[in-house]
Amino acid sequence: MRTPLRSRRTALTGATALLLTLAVSPAAVADTHQAQRQGGSLVLIGGGLKENNTQVYGEIIERAGGARARIGVITASSVPAAQDPYADDPDRCSNSECNGAYYSSLFKRHGAADAQWIPVDLDHIANADSAAVVRQVNSMSGFFFGGGDQSRYLTTLLNGAAHTDSKVLAAIRAKLARGAVVAGSSAGAQIAAGADMVTGGESYEGLRDGSSPGYFEDATRLGYEPDGGFGFLRSGLIDTHTGAYGREGRAIRLAADTGHDRVYALEENTALVVEQPGGPRERLRILGPRGVAVLDLRQARATTTPPPRKRQEGGAPRPGWSLSGVRYSYLTDGDRYDPRHWRALPAPGKRPLVPRSVAPVPANTDVFHSVANPDGVPYAFLTTARALAATRVQQQAEATTYENGPRFTVTFRKAPGFTAWGTNDAAPETLTGLDIRITGR
């Protein structure tokens, strides 16, 4: 079966989805900035959701009604058929309608009673306020928002600069408040964010140059949308494809620049399940083969040092940006997180591990998996963190960026309160409270 294309070079990629079970309300168009107490749930996936991930698909379908689930597939973040040169080729097409059919078929194979494409995209923007499409939405028990570029979701489902809901999005929001489930992967997870939603960028360039509001043709430039996405999850920023694309650095820099004190950094093929998002009883759980990093910046402090007098190769010297006091937790399958109390709760069966290895932490000269490094490997940041957790001969370890103008050093430290968790003595799985410092020189 055709798999929609993904690209690392834009932050808004990945063929993924946002599932919502909804019971429509007669509410008027809602302001997406208005904080809401919501009673439903979210299933947010970091991209790369595999067709055979029955654990995550099963969670989505179960929350949409199990065998009675009727999924409305929205793929407005894809290019419309009018812009797809392969629109007539079912084996090569990658437009909104084609992807809608693809995901409809996939949800049926995973056990949904029905799945239908909801015809809202750049070719059908008016449908976002169509009474007929709202009726179609209301006949569904869930919705799957496909991946691509989340800026297209802003264009198709929100009302311009006012950033207010179309009638279709208002119906979705009302159902979420009444107990629906919302699932999203990659762009679908990003669009669930509140203020300062990331729009693109790479870690090194983000650390070097900082973030800027907007969406940029230069895919390395760290950008964000100040008004945010749909605002389904507001207890932290959201980033996706984190370890696979080395996005820990950009997530930390964006949070520091915009004044956010928490980031949920989602890994591929793994879901962050959020109960009652936005409410006082909001709770999170990890589901899948990888994990979710929670970055805590409450105690973070940024400093900028003057550039060196000597001119660096490739242009004028740049000031060095540094940040200390970040706490990094990496949660894995079955772990829970209480955002109100900032507390990680490892899954039953995991226990604190005593480090036993006497091996030093391996050198890491590409901590953020640079696109400029042909020999780079994914999950480099996590690999160093787990290696430090496993050894008893080091209390801290350093890793550096591949680029050197300036070069950034990441220091991992076993601060008081740090704990590694696992199901056996040899392999740390979950990490809680590892201290992170980033220094630019």
N, C-alpha and C positions, 0 to 999 in steps of 0.2 A: 504494500500500500504506500502511496505517495506520502512523504514526510515534508511538510513545509520547511523552507529554507530558514536557517538561523545565521546570524552574523555577529561576531564579537564586536565589530567596529561601531555598532550603534547600541546604545544601552536599552533600546526599546524593541528588542527582538525576541524571537522564540515563539514557536507555535504552541501556545498554551491557552489557558482558558479561565474564565471567571464564571462560576456557577452560582445562581441565586434562586432560592425558592421563595416565592413571593405570593402574598394574598393582597390584592390591590386595595388601596385606600382612596377615598375621594379627595385626598389632600391636594392643595394647589402646588404649583411649582415650588420646590424647596431651594433655599439658599445652601449651596454646598459648604459654606463656611460656618454654618450654624451647628455648633456641637449638639449631637443628639444622643439620647440614651437609647441604645438599640438592644433588642432582645434576641437577635438571630446569631448566626455564626459565620465565620470566614474559613476558607481553606485556601491558603495562599502558597503557591509553589514557585520555587526559584528558577523555573525554566527547565528545558530538557526533559519534560515529562514523557517517560517511555510508554509506548502503547500497551505493554504488558504489566504495567504497575497496577495490579489489581487492588493493592492496599489503598492507594490514594484514590483511584477511580471509585472503588467500592465505598470509601468514606463519603465522597461527593454524592453518589447516587443514593446511598442510605439516608443522608440528610435531606435529600430531595424527595423522599417517599419510597425508597427501595424499589420493589418491582412495579410500583405505580408511578415512578418518576417520569415526568415529561419535561425534557430539556429544551429550552430555547437557546439556540446557538447564535451569538452575536460576534461577528468577526470584523467590525468596523475599523480595527487597527491595521488590517491588511490593505493593500492597494485594491481599488475597485477593478472590476473586470475590464473597464474601458482603458485602464493603464497597464494591463497584463498582456504582453505579446503572445503568450501561450494560453490565452483564455479558452480557446477551443480544443485544447489538448488535455484530456483528463489526467494524463500521466506527467505533465510538466506544469500545469497551471498552479498558481499560488496567489490567487486573488480572494476577495472576501467571500464571494458566492461559492467558489470551488472549495475553499477551506471550511466553509460552513457545512457543505455536504460531507466533507471528510470527517469532521468531528461529530456530525450527526450519526454517521455510520459507526464511528468508534464508540459513542455512548450506548448505542443500541447493542453492540457486541458485548459491552460490559454489563448489560442487564437492564438498561432503562427501557421503560415501556414504549417511549417515543422520544424523538429528538428532531427538531425542525430549525432551519435557518430563519433568523429574524432579519428581514431585509432593511437594515440600516447601515449605510456606509457612505463614502464620499460621492457615490453615484445616486444615493437615495437619502440625502440629508433631511428632506422634508418628512420622511417617514418617522423621524424621531418624535414628531408631534401629530402623527396620524392616528385617528381614532381606531381605524382598523388594525393597525399594528399594536396599539395598546390592548385591544381585545385579544390579539394573538398572545401577547405577553401574559395577559391575565389567565389564559387557558393553560399556561405552563406551570409546572411545579418547581422549576429550576432554570437557570440560565448559565450558559458557558460562554465567557468572553475570550475570544481567541487572541493570540499574540501578534506582534508586529511592531507598530510604532504608537505609543500611547498618546502622542499628540493628535492622532486621528480620532481617538476617543473624545478628546476635548472638543474637537471641531464638530463631531457628529452628534454628541449627546449632551453638550452644554450649550448655553445660549451666550456665545460671544464673550465680550469683555465683562459682562455682568456675572459670568461664571455661575449661572443658575441652571437648574435642571430642565431638560426637555421633559415632555410628558412621559416618554418611555422611561427615562431615568428616575423621574419622580415616582412612578409606579414601582420600580425596582427598590428604591430606597424605602418606600412605605412597607413593602413586604419584608425587607430585612428587619425593620423595626418590629414587625409582628412575628418574627421567629424564623425567617428564611435563612438559607445558607448561601454564602457567596464564595466561590472558589475562583482563583485566578493564578495563572502561571506566567512568569516573565513579565511582558507588558501588562497582562491581566492582573498580576500582583502589584506592579508599580502603580497602576491607575487607582488602586484602592487607597493610596496614601493621601494624607492631608497636605498641609502647607509644605512648600519647598520640595516637591517631588522631583527626583533626579530625572534629567532628560538625556544625559550622555556623559562620556568622559572616561579617561583611563586614570589609574591610580597615580602614576608618576607625574603626569602633567597636572593633575589636580593638586598634588602636594606641592609642586613647584610654583604653580601660578595661582592657586586658589580657585574658587568657584565664582560663576557669574550667572545672573538670571537670564534665561532664554534657552533657545534650542539652536545648536550650531552645526554648520556643515562640517567643521573640523571635528571628527568623531573622538579625538583625544581630549578635547576641551571639556572641562567639568561644568555642566550647565544644570540649571534647575528651574522649575516653574513655581514662582512664589505663591500663586493662588492654589497650587496643589492639584491633586486629582479629584476623585469622587469623595474622599474623606471618610471611607468606611472604617479605616484604622488610623487613630490619631495618637496612640500612646508611644509611637516612635516612627522615625523615618524607615523606609523600606528600600532595600537594594536586592538585586537578584543575580544569579549566575556567579555568586561571590567568589568561591574558591576556584572554580573552573577558569574564571577570567581575572583573578587576582584583584578583586574590587574592594578589599578591606581598606586600602589606603584612601580611595576616593570617598568611601562611606564615612570614614572618620573625618576627612577634611570638610566634606559638605555639612556634617552635623556641627562641627566646630564653627564654621563660618556662619551658619544660620541660627545658631543658638539652641539647637536641639540636644538633649542630653541622653537620647537613646536611639539606637539603630537596630532593626531586625535585618540581618544580612542572610538572605535565604540561599540555600544550596540547590543545585539541580536535582530533579527527580524526587524531591522531598518537600513535604508540606508543613506549614505552620497553621495549626488549627486554632482558631480564636473563638472562644465562647463569649457571647454577650459583648461584642466590641463596643467600646464607648461607655459602657455602664460601670457601676461601682464593683460589679462582680466579674469583670473581665478576667479571663484565664486563658492561657496558651498551652498547647501541647505539640510535640514534634512527632511527625509521622513519615516514615520512609527510610531509605538505606543510608542517607548522609546526615545532614544536620542543619542547624540554624545558629549563627553566631549572634549573640546579644552584646552590643557594644554600649558600655555605660560611661558617659562623659560627665557625670555630675561633678567630679573632682578634677576634670581636665583643665589644663592651663596652657595656652598657646603663647609662644614668644617668636619674635622675628629679629634676626641678627643682621647687621649691615653686611653688604656684599664685600668680598675681599677686594683690595685695591688692584690686584693683578687681574688683567682681562682674561676671561676664560675662553677656551676654544669654542667657536660657534657663535660668538656674540658677547654682548655686555654681561658682566657678572650679575647674578641675581641674589637678592637677600635670601638667607636661609630661614625656613619656617620650621618650628619645632613644636611638639605637643607632648605633654606629660600627663600622667594621672588617668589614663583610659583603663578601664577594667573590661577584660574580654572573657566571655563565657561561650562555650561551644556545646550546644545541647543536641542530643541524638534521640533516636527512636524511643518513644515512651516517656521522655522527660517532659516536665511541666514547668511553667514559669508564671509567677504571680507579678504582673506589672505594677500593681498598686504598692506592693511591699518590696519590689526589686529583688525577688527571691527565686532562685532556681531550685527545682525539686526533682532530683534525678529519679528515674523510673524504678519501681520495685525490682529488686534483683541486682541493681547496681550498688556497689559499695565503695567507700573511699579506698584508694590504692596507696600502698607504701612503695615508693620508687625503689627498684632493685637493680636496674641496669648500672653498670660502671662505664658504659661507653659515653664519650663526649657527644654533644649535639653536633650533627654534621654541619659543615659550612653551607651557607645559603646566600648566594650572591644575586638572587633574583626573587626577592620575597613576594613581589606582586605580579609575578608571571608576565613580564613585559612582552608586548606584541613585537618589540624590536629584537627579541632574543629567539633565534630559530631553534635553540636547544632548551628553551624554557619548559618547565613542567607545571601542570596545574596543582592547586592545593598546597603551594609551597609555604604559605603563611601557617596554615594548620599543621603541616608536617613538622615545622620547627617547634611549634607550641606543644605538640604531643611528644616530640623527642625530649624536650626539656622536662615535661611532666614525668617521663619514664625513667630519667636518670637520677641517681643519687649523688653524682659527683659535681653537679652544677646547680646553682641557684638562679642563674640568669644566662641568657644566650643572646647573641647579636646576629642579625641578618641584614643584608643591604639590598638596595635597588640595583638593577642592572645598569641603569643610566647613572651618569656621574656629574651632571652639570646643574645643580649640585647633586651629590650622592646623599641619599637618605639612609640612615641606620635605624633599624627597628630593634629595640631592646625588649626582650621578654623576661619577666622577673616573677619568681614565686613569692609574691607578697603575702603578708599575714592574711589568712582566710582563704588562700588558694587551695583548691582540692581537685585532684583527678579521680574520676570514677570509672568503674568498669565491672565486668562480670567475671574477670579473672585477674590474677596478679600481674600479668605480663603486658597487657595492652590497654592504655588509657583510651576511653571512648569519649566521655563527657568531661569537660573542663569548666571549672567555675572560679572566677575571680583572679585570672592571670593579669598582672600589671603590664601595660604596654606603654612604651615611650618611643616617639618618632623624632629623630634629630636630623636636620639638614645641614650639610657642611659643603 
